[in-house]
Amino acid sequence: MTIDPARVAAVVPAYNEAGKIGDVVRKVPRRYAACVIVVDDCSRDDTAGEARRAGAERVVRHEVNRGVGAGIRTGLMTARAAGFEYAAILSGDDQHEPDELPRVLEPLFRGEADLVQGSRWLPGGATPGIPADRRWLTRLYPLLFRLASGYPSTDGTNGFRAFRLAMLDDPRIRLDQEWLDRYELEPYLLYQAVRCGYRVREVPVTVRYHGRGTTKMRPFQDGWRILRPLVYLRLGLKR
């Protein structure tokens, strides 16, 4: 299967990722994605400068810290405005393996899916260094996602995914809502893709954990943020 990189942008949200973001940008094979868009969410370090020096084709900086969801949204809107057909989302903290981009892109280019979700729990996926608490939480969430949406998810919180940007033209998928600025946007997009009848497929990917203290997610507050799209959408409280 041939992937046309001119149709693909890699979107990388980042906040205080100096020391990592350069590696992420350099690792993205341009034979799979012609443009790396780094969105610096008002970092206090040199994230933006390091991304530029590493070769990111576009670096967009938020003037105030808005959250990872807002960073993803900005990156997707930038990719759409630049005429790209597909976007792949990668973590700015070097958790994902850019060499695995064909796994999430090939089903799109074959016309088999509209959104391809990476799963660390499918056979062929991997979780080197995962802490015990993250293991059971990332196992529990897909069960909740399945109860809410009916989709047999195995990994609903993994940010490594790719999809057709034309989905953003669907008025039922409203990424511009302020309540999606932080961790809510990723499960919202997956849930809405399922609910709106888009073809969603999972593929195995690697999620690498670099040790405790590297994640910015707070267990209780941010745990509710990834859960509430399921609650709000299932009960019709949000669109």
C-alpha positions as CSV (number, residue, x, y, z in Angstrom):
1,M,0.0,0.0,0.0
2,T,1.5,3.4,-1.1
3,I,1.0,6.3,1.3
4,D,1.1,9.7,-0.3
5,P,2.9,11.9,2.2
6,A,1.8,15.1,0.5
7,R,-1.8,14.4,1.8
8,V,-0.7,13.8,5.4
9,A,0.1,16.2,8.2
10,A,1.4,15.0,11.6
11,V,-0.1,17.1,14.4
12,V,2.0,17.2,17.7
13,P,0.5,19.1,20.7
14,A,3.2,20.0,23.2
15,Y,3.6,21.8,26.5
16,N,6.9,22.1,28.2
17,E,8.5,19.3,26.1
18,A,12.0,20.8,25.6
19,G,14.4,17.9,25.5
20,K,11.8,15.6,23.9
21,I,10.0,17.6,21.2
22,G,13.1,17.7,19.0
23,D,13.3,13.9,19.0
24,V,9.7,13.6,18.1
25,V,10.0,16.0,15.1
26,R,13.1,14.3,13.8
27,K,11.6,10.8,14.1
28,V,8.6,11.6,11.9
29,P,9.5,9.9,8.5
30,R,8.7,12.5,5.8
31,R,7.9,9.5,3.5
32,Y,4.7,9.2,5.5
33,A,3.9,12.8,6.5
34,A,5.1,15.8,4.5
35,C,4.4,18.3,7.3
36,V,4.9,18.2,11.0
37,I,2.7,20.8,12.8
38,V,3.8,21.4,16.4
39,V,1.4,23.4,18.6
40,D,3.2,24.9,21.6
41,D,0.6,25.4,24.3
42,C,2.3,28.5,25.8
43,S,5.3,26.5,27.2
44,R,7.6,28.0,29.8
45,D,10.6,26.4,28.1
46,D,12.0,26.4,24.6
47,T,9.6,23.9,23.2
48,A,8.8,26.0,20.1
49,G,12.4,26.9,19.4
50,E,13.5,23.3,19.7
51,A,10.7,22.1,17.4
52,R,11.8,24.7,14.7
53,R,15.4,23.7,14.9
54,A,14.5,20.0,14.6
55,G,12.8,20.7,11.3
56,A,9.1,21.1,12.1
57,E,7.5,22.6,9.0
58,R,5.0,24.6,11.1
59,V,5.1,25.7,14.7
60,V,2.0,27.4,16.1
61,R,2.2,28.9,19.6
62,H,-0.7,29.6,21.9
63,E,-0.3,32.9,23.9
64,V,-2.0,31.4,26.9
65,N,-2.0,27.8,28.1
66,R,-5.3,26.2,26.9
67,G,-4.8,22.5,27.2
68,V,-4.0,19.5,25.1
69,G,-7.4,19.4,23.4
70,A,-7.0,23.0,22.3
71,G,-3.5,22.2,21.0
72,I,-4.9,19.3,18.9
73,R,-7.7,21.5,17.6
74,T,-5.3,24.2,16.6
75,G,-3.1,21.7,14.8
76,L,-6.0,20.1,13.0
77,M,-7.4,23.4,11.9
78,T,-3.9,24.4,10.6
79,A,-3.7,21.1,8.7
80,R,-7.1,21.6,7.2
81,A,-6.4,25.2,6.2
82,A,-3.2,24.1,4.5
83,G,-5.1,21.6,2.3
84,F,-4.1,18.3,3.9
85,E,-6.5,15.4,3.5
86,Y,-5.4,13.3,6.5
87,A,-4.0,14.1,9.9
88,A,-2.1,11.8,12.3
89,I,-1.8,12.8,15.9
90,L,1.3,12.1,17.9
91,S,2.3,12.8,21.5
92,G,4.7,15.6,22.1
93,D,6.4,13.7,25.0
94,D,7.9,11.0,22.8
95,Q,5.4,8.2,23.9
96,H,4.6,7.2,20.4
97,E,6.7,5.6,17.6
98,P,6.5,7.7,14.4
99,D,7.8,4.7,12.4
100,E,4.4,3.1,13.1
101,L,2.6,5.8,11.2
102,P,1.8,3.3,8.3
103,R,-0.3,1.3,10.8
104,V,-2.7,4.2,11.3
105,L,-2.5,5.6,7.7
106,E,-2.8,2.5,5.5
107,P,-6.4,1.8,6.3
108,L,-7.3,5.3,5.4
109,F,-5.5,5.1,2.0
110,R,-7.1,1.8,1.3
111,G,-10.5,3.3,1.9
112,E,-11.2,0.9,4.7
113,A,-11.7,3.5,7.5
114,D,-12.4,7.2,8.2
115,L,-10.6,7.1,11.6
116,V,-7.9,4.7,12.7
117,Q,-7.4,4.5,16.5
118,G,-4.1,3.1,17.8
119,S,-4.4,0.5,20.5
120,R,-1.6,-0.5,22.8
121,W,-3.7,-3.6,23.9
122,L,-4.2,-5.3,20.5
123,P,-1.8,-8.2,19.6
124,G,1.2,-6.5,18.2
125,G,0.9,-3.4,20.5
126,A,3.3,-2.7,23.3
127,T,3.5,-0.8,26.6
128,P,7.2,-0.7,27.6
129,G,7.6,0.8,31.1
130,I,3.8,1.1,31.9
131,P,3.1,1.6,35.6
132,A,0.6,-0.7,37.2
133,D,-2.0,2.1,37.8
134,R,-1.9,3.2,34.1
135,R,-2.2,-0.4,33.1
136,W,-5.5,-1.0,34.9
137,L,-6.9,2.4,34.1
138,T,-6.3,2.0,30.3
139,R,-7.9,-1.4,30.5
140,L,-10.9,-0.1,32.3
141,Y,-11.7,2.9,30.1
142,P,-12.4,0.8,26.9
143,L,-15.0,-1.1,28.9
144,L,-16.8,2.1,29.8
145,F,-16.4,3.4,26.2
146,R,-18.1,0.2,25.0
147,L,-21.0,0.6,27.4
148,A,-21.5,4.2,26.4
149,S,-21.1,3.9,22.6
150,G,-21.5,0.2,21.7
151,Y,-18.2,0.2,19.9
152,P,-15.9,-2.7,20.9
153,S,-13.0,-0.4,21.9
154,T,-9.7,-1.8,23.3
155,D,-8.0,1.5,23.9
156,G,-10.0,4.6,24.0
157,T,-7.5,6.9,25.7
158,N,-4.5,6.5,23.3
159,G,-3.9,9.7,21.4
160,F,-2.1,8.0,18.5
161,R,-4.6,8.1,15.7
162,A,-5.2,9.3,12.1
163,F,-8.4,10.3,10.3
164,R,-9.9,12.1,7.3
165,L,-9.9,15.8,8.0
166,A,-13.2,16.1,6.0
167,M,-14.9,14.7,9.2
168,L,-14.4,18.1,10.7
169,D,-16.9,19.5,8.2
170,D,-19.6,17.4,9.8
171,P,-21.8,19.8,11.9
172,R,-22.3,16.9,14.4
173,I,-18.6,17.0,15.3
174,R,-18.0,20.2,17.0
175,L,-14.4,20.4,18.2
176,D,-14.7,24.2,18.7
177,Q,-16.5,23.8,22.0
178,E,-14.6,25.2,24.9
179,W,-15.3,22.3,27.2
180,L,-13.1,20.2,24.9
181,D,-9.9,22.2,25.6
182,R,-8.2,19.7,27.7
183,Y,-8.3,15.9,27.8
184,E,-12.0,15.7,26.7
185,L,-11.3,16.3,22.9
186,E,-9.7,12.9,22.1
187,P,-12.5,10.7,23.5
188,Y,-15.1,13.1,22.2
189,L,-13.8,12.8,18.6
190,L,-13.7,9.0,18.9
191,Y,-17.2,8.8,20.4
192,Q,-18.7,11.1,17.8
193,A,-17.0,9.2,14.9
194,V,-18.7,6.1,16.2
195,R,-22.0,7.7,16.8
196,C,-22.1,9.5,13.5
197,G,-21.6,6.3,11.6
198,Y,-18.0,6.8,10.4
199,R,-15.8,3.7,9.8
200,V,-13.6,3.3,12.9
201,R,-10.8,0.8,13.0
202,E,-8.2,-0.1,15.7
203,V,-4.6,-1.1,14.9
204,P,-1.8,-2.1,17.3
205,V,0.7,0.5,18.3
206,T,3.4,1.1,20.9
207,V,3.0,3.5,23.8
208,R,6.3,4.0,25.6
209,Y,6.4,5.2,29.3
210,H,9.5,7.1,30.3
211,G,9.1,6.8,34.0
212,R,7.0,8.4,36.7
213,G,6.8,12.1,36.8
214,T,6.7,12.5,33.1
215,T,3.0,12.6,32.6
216,K,1.1,15.8,33.1
217,M,-2.2,14.0,33.7
218,R,-3.7,14.4,37.2
219,P,-5.4,11.1,38.1
220,F,-8.7,12.5,39.5
221,Q,-9.3,15.8,37.8
222,D,-8.1,14.6,34.4
223,G,-9.6,11.2,34.8
224,W,-13.0,12.9,35.0
225,R,-12.1,14.9,31.9
226,I,-11.6,11.8,29.8
227,L,-14.7,10.2,31.2
228,R,-17.2,13.1,31.0
229,P,-17.5,13.0,27.1
230,L,-19.0,9.6,27.5
231,V,-21.4,10.7,30.2
232,Y,-22.4,14.0,28.5
233,L,-22.9,12.6,25.1
234,R,-24.6,9.4,26.2
235,L,-27.1,11.5,28.3
236,G,-27.5,14.2,25.6
237,L,-26.1,16.9,27.9
238,K,-23.6,18.0,25.3
239,R,-23.3,17.8,21.5
